[in-house]
Amino acid sequence: MSHSLFYDDFAPGQVFTSQGRTVTETDLTMFSMLTGDWNPIHNDAEYAGGTRFGQRLIHGAFGIGLGLGLMHTLGIFEDSAVALLDVQEWKFVEPVYIGDTLHLKLTILDKSLGKSGRTGRIGRQFELINQHGRAAHSGRADVLVRVSRDG
């Protein structure tokens, strides 16, 4: 059974919270392999140990992908999403390390009906919240959704 929400089901101020996910060494390695980003701050423990962080950092772009993946686990856009429209004002507020556990706090900011009346834009604030209850990443990523299951 789908838990999808459609345009009229969303209202500014709604908040959805995902399950948590612990970031692993494998995540870091696989992301480096996928992107080709082998910057030593991510992949050289000796180098990273000498920085102000004292250890390797998870790639910032990994956080964007993780946020979108955690959003998917909510199931609210499964049958309604048409297209991701943008990623805006993404900020890396705190470093993310191997072993950190993050969950997504997704807040509906605004919405606007499209010209056809069959789809509408949903403005969404993403916050990746770490195990300390602080936002490690935050940004906006709007989505185009169908107005109804039949639309």
Long-range contacts (C-beta under 8 A, 24 or more apart in sequence): 2-75, 2-78, 2-79, 3-74, 3-75, 3-76, 3-78, 4-75, 4-76, 4-77, 4-78, 4-79, 4-80, 4-149, 5-76, 5-77, 5-80, 5-145, 6-80, 6-145, 6-146, 6-147, 6-148, 6-149, 6-151, 7-80, 7-111, 7-113, 7-119, 7-120, 7-122, 7-145, 7-146, 7-147, 7-148, 8-147, 8-148, 10-108, 10-111, 10-122, 10-145, 11-108, 11-111, 12-108, 12-109, 12-110, 12-111, 13-107, 13-108, 14-107, 14-108, 15-105, 15-106, 15-107, 15-108, 16-74, 16-76, 16-104, 16-105, 16-106, 16-107, 17-103, 17-104, 17-105, 17-106, 18-70, 18-71, 18-73, 18-74, 18-103, 18-104, 18-106, 19-70, 19-73, 19-103, 20-101, 20-102, 20-103, 20-131, 21-66, 21-70, 21-101, 21-102, 21-103, 22-99, 22-100, 22-101, 23-58, 23-62, 23-66, 23-96, 23-97, 23-98, 23-99, 23-100, 23-101, 23-102, 24-98, 24-99, 25-98, 27-58, 27-62, 27-98, 28-56, 28-58, 28-59, 28-62, 28-98, 31-58, 31-59, 31-61, 31-62, 31-65, 32-59, 35-59, 35-61, 37-61, 53-95, 53-97, 55-97, 55-98, 56-97, 56-98, 57-95, 57-96, 57-97, 58-95, 58-96, 58-97, 58-98, 58-100, 60-90, 60-92, 60-137, 62-96, 63-92, 63-96, 63-102, 63-128, 63-136, 63-137, 64-90, 64-137, 64-139, 66-102, 66-128, 67-104, 67-126, 67-128, 67-137, 67-139, 67-141, 68-141, 70-102, 70-103, 70-104, 70-128, 71-104, 71-106, 71-126, 74-104, 74-106, 77-143, 77-145, 79-146, 79-149, 80-145, 80-146, 80-149, 81-143, 81-144, 81-145, 82-119, 82-143, 82-144, 82-145, 82-146, 83-143, 83-144, 84-141, 84-142, 84-143, 85-121, 85-141, 85-142, 85-143, 85-144, 86-140, 86-141, 86-142, 87-139, 87-140, 87-141, 88-139, 88-140, 88-141, 88-142, 89-139, 89-140, 90-137, 90-138, 90-139, 90-140, 91-137, 91-138, 91-139, 92-136, 92-137, 93-134, 93-135, 93-136, 93-137, 93-138, 94-130, 94-134, 94-135, 94-136, 95-136, 96-128, 96-130, 96-136, 96-137, 100-130, 100-131, 100-136, 101-130, 101-131, 102-128, 102-129, 102-130, 102-131, 102-136, 103-128, 103-129, 104-128, 104-129, 105-129, 105-135, 109-140, 113-147, 114-144, 117-147, 118-146, 118-147, 118-151, 119-144, 119-145, 119-146, 119-147, 119-151, 120-144, 120-145, 120-147, 121-145
